[in-house]
Each structure stands twice: as C-alpha cells, then as structure tokens.
Amino acid sequence: MPTYKRLPVAFSHGENVWLYDTEGQRYLDALGGIAVCALGHAHPAISHAICEQAGRLLHSSNLYEIPLQSALANKLCQLSGLDKVFFCNSGAEANETAIKIARRYAHQRNITAPVIVVMEGAFHGRTLATLTATANPKAQEGFGPLVPGFLRVAYDDIAALEALQDSNIVAVLVEPIQGEGGIRVPQTHYLKRLRELCDQRQWLLMLDEIQSGIGRTGQWFAFQHDNILPDVMTIAKALGNGVPIGACLARGVAAEQLQAGSHGTTFGGNPLAARAALAVIETIENESLIVRTKSLGERMLRYFQKAFAQQPRVTRIQGKGLMLGIELDRDCPELVTLALARKLLINVTAGRVIRLLPPYILTDQAADEIAEQVVALVNDYLTQHPA
C-alpha cells in the first residue's frame, strides 16, 4: 500500500554514520532512521549481540519468564528512577499503554469519562487513540470518528493548563521536546511547573520520550534536565538501534494499574529485542555517549547560530543534544531531495523545520561536515528562492 512517497534511493548496507546505496554511493546520515540508529549502522557490539542471541533464542512468549527482559527492565528503572516497565514493539504501542494506564487510573477514582490533556504540535503515533492525541489534521483525515477523551491546549503554555476546569481530567501527555512538531524546546521550568500542577490536581504526568529518550538530549531522558520524575514515560526508537522495541515505564499509583489479564503483547520484550536493547545501553555507557551527545549538540548549535546570525529567513534555531531543528520562514519540503542530491540525509518536519537526528557516534569531523552541508544547502536554497 503506497503509504509513503519514497525518495528515489535504496540502501544496501551501512557503516558507522554512513549509508551506501545499491549503486555504491555513500551518504552521510544526519537522520539516523528518524532517531532510531543512535549508534549508527552495523555497530559491532549490537551486531554481535543480535547474532549471538539469534543463535540461542529469538522468542519464547510472555507466558514464561524472560531473564533478558527482566534485566532490561531493571536497567531502565535504574536509569530513569521509575518503578515498572511494560515492553511492546513501538512508540505508538507504548503510548497506547500510557493511555490505558490513565484510563484505569480514572476508573479507580470513579471518573467514567476520563480526559487526557494533549498539546498542539504533538505527535504520539498512528493507532486510533494515539492518532487522536496527535495534532495533525492531515494524518487524522478519513479516520473518524476519533477516540473521545482528549483535550488539546497550547504547548509550552502553563497558563493554558492552569485555566482548565474539567473535573474529568486525569492526565497530561506531553513531549519534553516536540519532535514531529518542529524540534520545539519549551521554556526553562515548563516541565517543573507542569509536575507541580499535576501533583496539585491529581493528574498523571505522562512524558512521551520516544524521540528524546535514550541519551539523545545529553541525558538518558530529557526530563532529567529538569530534575523531575514523571508518573509515566514512553520510549522506543533508539532503544533497539533498529530492532523494534518500545516500553512504557511508570511509578507509584500509575505503575499499579495494569495487572495480569489487563494488557498484553505477543512480541514485546522478547529475548532478541531485550538483548539488543541491553547492548545499546551498555554501549552508550561504555563509550560515554551521553556526554558526547551533549557536547556534539552544543558544537553544532553554535555553528548554526553563527552561520545564520545574519540570515533573517532562518527564523529559529533550537535543540538539545543531537535533536536539532532549523526553521525557515516558509515551507521547504524540497530541501530533503536537494540534500539527497548532496549525499546528505535530513528531514523536514512541520513543513519548514530542518530536523537533524544524527547518530551519537559522530566524530567531530562528521558533525562539522553535517553542519557545513546544511548551511550550504540552506543558503543555496534561499538564494534560489528569494522572498
């Protein structure tokens, strides 16, 4: 089914931060499979873990104990400060789990028509519930009626949340940094104030860290920049470096909502996926890549800010770690194809934001090459498309 308008290239293999097409041409990957390939392509430690596990046991079902899954759960709880984990296969499934937790929590409080607050510019997935939570009318078109029980407010606007009076509200679902919405970093203390408000009103604070988590922003999880704890957190993407895996973590009352029989998964957290994720975490730790993402992001951000300082048609440059966005004053989807011709892989999201999500294993030289290529690409484009 033609659900993607694919670019005219097919890749045969990858190595480090490079992808090679079927014609043997090399491309610098500044998108990382949309924040998935955090350790680049064919990382030896990940390849070894996958191959070894494939030779032992791929799958056994969640009807039985899975020691690798338990080890991964313990590690994720240690890194996050949360209590329990439900494993699944994708970010959308992780967010579905979070929504189900919020609804169970509501019914425990005798709220029969629960409402979850979501944000303008949000993206949480394409299942019916997560699509409703997502703020993209084009993606929602033709799929109504959508799922009831969601209320949308402006992102990065505490006053809008404080003004809500609906007694059926039970949770707030929010990205600490919006990804598909255009790499939007909220104001300082936004998450802290949101945490305080949720505590005051008995709302669950549910953070979608599917794009921002697993070290991308210079912390294991973006909420750690603000020294808070969510009640629920969802992760996926970089957790498996290409092996499909998602997880929903929770603490306190939220962690007690799902019991035997109330939720399930066939493939979630199977031995292969769990082994791959453990190898990803171990590699990030062994190679000190959390510190590296922070320094690389700062390096690239400084370069962009200096290079575009006198370019009024670049309206916003923002990011944290290796989650970077450069916004132009007009829609520019054709930049993706123009970059491809330069053997550079990027993405344009929210119509006009160049989104960069490169692997954490970038050398300084590769980071500089991405930055220089992006600046040249934008400058050439703006020269050829005057206001």
C-alpha positions in Angstrom: 0.0 0.0 0.0 1.5 3.3 -1.0 1.6 4.9 2.4 5.0 6.6 1.8 6.1 8.8 -1.0 9.6 7.2 -1.1 12.7 9.0 -2.1 14.5 7.6 -5.2 17.2 5.7 -3.4 17.6 2.3 -1.9 20.3 1.4 0.7 22.2 -1.9 0.7 24.3 -1.5 3.8 25.7 0.9 6.3 28.7 1.5 8.4 29.1 4.0 11.3 27.4 7.2 10.2 27.3 6.3 6.5 24.8 4.5 4.3 25.6 3.0 0.9 23.0 2.8 -1.9 22.6 -0.1 -4.3 24.8 1.8 -6.8 27.7 2.0 -4.2 27.3 5.7 -3.5 27.9 6.9 0.1 25.5 9.1 2.1 26.1 10.9 5.4 23.2 10.0 7.7 22.0 13.0 9.7 18.6 11.5 10.4 19.6 8.1 11.9 16.4 6.3 10.8 14.4 9.1 12.4 16.2 9.0 15.8 16.5 5.2 15.8 20.1 4.4 14.8 21.7 6.2 17.7 24.8 4.0 17.5 24.9 4.3 13.7 24.9 1.4 11.3 26.4 -2.1 11.9 27.8 -1.2 15.2 30.0 -4.2 16.2 28.6 -4.6 19.7 25.0 -4.5 18.6 25.6 -6.8 15.6 27.4 -9.3 17.9 24.6 -9.3 20.4 21.9 -9.8 17.8 23.8 -12.6 16.0 24.6 -14.4 19.2 21.1 -14.2 20.5 19.6 -15.3 17.2 21.7 -18.4 17.5 20.3 -19.1 21.0 16.6 -18.0 21.3 14.6 -15.4 19.4 11.2 -15.8 21.1 9.5 -17.7 23.8 6.3 -15.7 24.7 5.5 -13.7 27.7 3.7 -16.7 29.2 7.1 -17.6 30.6 9.9 -15.8 32.4 12.3 -14.0 30.2 15.5 -13.2 32.1 16.8 -10.8 29.5 13.6 -8.8 29.7 13.8 -8.7 33.5 17.5 -7.5 33.2 16.4 -4.8 30.8 13.5 -3.7 33.0 15.8 -3.4 36.0 18.3 -1.4 34.0 15.7 1.0 32.6 14.2 1.5 36.1 17.7 2.2 37.5 18.4 4.8 34.8 15.0 6.5 35.0 14.0 6.3 38.6 10.7 4.7 37.7 9.3 1.5 39.1 7.9 -0.8 36.5 8.0 -1.4 32.7 5.7 -2.8 30.1 7.5 -3.8 26.9 6.0 -3.6 23.4 7.2 -3.2 19.8 6.9 0.5 19.0 6.4 4.0 20.3 2.7 4.0 19.3 2.1 0.9 21.4 4.0 2.4 24.3 1.7 5.4 24.1 -1.4 3.2 23.9 -0.2 1.6 27.1 0.1 5.0 28.8 -3.4 6.0 27.7 -4.7 2.7 29.1 -2.9 3.4 32.4 -4.5 6.8 32.6 -8.0 5.4 31.9 -7.6 2.6 34.5 -6.4 5.3 37.0 -9.6 7.3 36.2 -11.9 4.4 36.7 -10.2 3.7 40.0 -11.2 7.2 41.0 -14.8 6.7 39.8 -14.2 9.0 36.8 -16.2 7.3 34.0 -15.5 9.8 31.1 -11.7 10.4 31.6 -9.9 13.2 29.7 -6.2 13.3 28.8 -4.7 16.7 28.0 -2.6 16.7 24.9 -0.7 19.5 23.1 -0.8 21.5 19.9 2.0 20.3 17.7 2.1 16.9 19.3 2.9 13.6 17.7 2.2 10.3 19.6 1.6 7.7 16.9 -0.9 6.5 14.3 -3.1 4.0 16.1 -6.6 5.4 16.6 -6.0 6.5 20.2 -2.5 7.9 19.5 -3.7 9.5 16.3 -6.4 11.3 18.3 -3.7 12.5 20.7 -1.6 13.6 17.7 -2.1 17.2 16.5 -2.1 16.5 12.7 -5.4 17.0 10.9 -4.0 15.7 7.7 -3.0 12.4 9.4 -6.4 12.2 11.0 -8.3 12.8 7.8 -10.7 10.0 6.8 -10.2 8.0 10.1 -13.1 9.4 12.1 -14.8 9.1 14.4 -11.7 9.6 16.5 -11.4 8.3 20.1 -13.1 10.6 22.7 -11.4 11.7 25.9 -8.7 14.1 24.7 -8.4 17.8 25.2 -5.8 19.9 23.4 -4.0 23.0 24.7 -1.1 25.1 23.5 2.4 23.6 24.1 4.8 25.3 26.5 1.9 27.3 28.0 1.4 26.6 31.7 -1.4 29.3 31.9 -3.5 27.3 29.4 -3.2 24.3 31.6 -3.9 26.2 34.8 -7.1 27.5 33.2 -8.6 24.1 32.7 -11.5 23.3 35.0 -12.7 19.9 33.7 -13.0 17.6 36.6 -12.7 14.6 34.3 -9.0 15.4 33.5 -6.8 12.6 34.8 -3.5 13.0 32.9 -1.3 15.2 30.8 0.5 13.6 27.8 3.4 15.7 26.6 6.7 15.5 24.8 9.5 17.1 26.8 10.8 18.3 23.4 8.5 18.2 20.5 10.0 16.2 17.6 7.5 16.0 14.7 6.1 19.4 15.8 9.4 21.0 14.8 12.0 20.4 17.4 10.4 22.7 20.0 12.3 23.0 23.3 10.0 24.5 25.9 10.9 27.4 28.2 13.0 26.7 31.3 10.9 25.3 34.2 8.0 24.3 31.9 8.3 20.7 33.0 8.8 21.6 36.6 5.7 23.7 36.7 3.8 21.0 34.9 4.9 18.5 37.5 3.7 20.8 40.3 0.4 21.3 38.6 -0.2 17.6 38.1 0.6 17.0 41.8 -1.8 19.7 42.8 -4.7 18.3 40.7 -4.0 14.6 40.9 -3.2 14.3 37.2 -0.7 11.8 35.9 2.3 13.4 34.2 2.9 11.2 31.1 6.0 12.0 29.1 6.5 10.8 25.5 10.3 10.4 25.3 10.1 8.2 22.2 12.3 10.7 20.2 14.1 12.5 23.0 14.9 9.5 25.2 17.9 7.1 25.4 20.5 9.7 25.6 19.7 11.9 22.6 19.5 15.2 24.5 22.6 14.8 26.7 20.8 13.0 29.5 19.4 9.5 29.4 15.9 11.1 29.4 15.0 14.7 28.6 13.0 15.1 31.9 16.3 14.7 33.7 17.4 18.1 32.6 14.7 19.5 34.9 15.3 17.2 37.8 11.7 15.9 37.9 10.1 12.5 37.7 7.1 11.7 35.5 4.4 9.2 36.6 4.6 7.5 33.2 7.2 7.6 30.4 7.2 6.1 27.0 10.3 5.2 25.0 11.2 3.3 21.7 13.3 4.4 18.7 16.9 4.4 19.9 16.3 1.7 22.5 16.9 -1.1 19.9 19.1 0.8 17.4 16.8 -0.7 14.6 15.4 -3.8 16.4 11.7 -2.9 17.1 11.1 -2.4 20.8 9.1 0.0 22.8 8.5 0.4 26.5 6.1 2.2 28.9 7.6 2.9 32.3 5.6 4.0 35.4 5.9 4.7 39.1 3.7 5.0 42.1 0.0 4.5 41.6 0.4 4.6 37.8 2.7 1.5 38.0 0.0 -0.5 39.7 -2.8 -0.1 37.2 -2.0 -2.9 34.8 -2.3 -6.4 36.3 -2.5 -9.9 34.9 -5.0 -10.0 32.1 -5.5 -6.3 31.7 -2.9 -5.8 28.9 -0.6 -7.9 26.9 1.7 -8.4 23.9 2.9 -11.2 21.7 6.4 -10.0 20.8 7.0 -7.3 23.3 10.3 -7.7 25.2 11.2 -11.0 23.6 14.7 -12.3 24.0 16.1 -10.8 20.8 14.7 -7.3 21.4 15.7 -7.3 25.0 19.3 -8.4 24.2 19.6 -5.7 21.5 18.4 -3.0 23.9 20.7 -4.2 26.7 23.6 -4.0 24.2 22.6 -0.5 23.2 22.5 0.7 26.8 25.8 -1.0 27.6 27.5 0.6 24.5 26.2 4.1 25.4 27.6 3.6 28.9 30.9 2.1 27.8 31.6 4.8 25.2 30.4 7.7 27.4 28.0 8.7 24.6 25.6 10.7 26.9 28.3 13.3 27.5 29.2 13.1 23.8 25.7 13.9 22.6 25.7 17.0 24.8 29.0 18.3 23.5 28.3 17.5 19.9 24.9 19.1 20.0 26.4 22.3 21.5 29.1 22.3 18.9 26.6 22.0 16.0 24.1 24.5 17.6 26.9 27.1 17.9 27.9 26.6 14.3 24.3 27.1 13.1 23.7 30.1 15.2 26.9 31.8 14.0 26.4 30.8 10.3 22.8 32.1 10.2 23.2 35.1 12.5 22.6 37.5 9.6 20.0 35.4 7.8 16.6 36.8 8.7 14.8 34.0 6.7 16.1 31.5 9.3 13.6 32.2 12.0 14.5 29.8 14.7 17.4 27.5 15.6 16.8 25.2 18.5 17.7 21.9 20.0 19.2 19.9 22.8 21.9 17.4 22.3 21.6 15.7 19.0 18.0 16.7 18.5 18.3 19.9 16.4 16.0 22.0 14.3 16.4 24.9 11.9 13.2 26.7 11.0 12.8 28.8 7.8 10.2 31.4 7.1 8.4 29.3 4.6 7.6 25.6 3.9 10.6 23.9 2.4 9.9 20.1 1.9 12.0 20.1 -1.3 15.2 20.5 0.9 15.0 16.8 1.6 15.5 15.9 -2.1 18.1 18.7 -2.5 20.1 17.3 0.4 19.8 13.8 -1.0 21.5 15.0 -4.2 24.4 16.2 -2.0 24.5 12.7 -0.4 23.2 14.0 2.9 20.1 12.5 4.7 17.9 15.0 6.5 14.3 15.5 7.2 11.9 18.5 7.1 9.1 18.4 9.7 6.2 20.7 10.5 6.6 21.9 6.9 9.5 24.3 7.5 11.9 22.8 10.1 15.0 21.0 9.0 15.3 18.2 11.6 18.6 16.6 12.4 18.8 13.4 14.5 22.3 12.0 13.8 23.9 9.1 15.5 25.7 9.7 18.8 28.9 8.2 17.4 29.6 11.2 15.2 33.2 12.2 15.0 33.9 16.0 15.3 34.7 15.9 11.6 31.4 14.2 10.7 29.5 16.6 12.9 31.2 19.6 11.2 30.5 18.1 7.8 26.8 17.8 8.5 26.7 21.4 9.8 28.6 22.8 6.9 26.5 20.9 4.4 23.2 22.0 6.0 24.4 25.7 6.0 25.4 25.5 2.3 22.1 23.7 1.4 20.0 26.4 3.2 22.0 29.3 1.8 21.8 28.0 -1.8 18.1 27.3 -1.4 17.3 30.8 -0.1 19.4 32.4 -2.8 17.5 30.5 -5.5 14.1 31.1 -3.8 14.1 34.9 -2.9 11.3 36.2 -0.7 
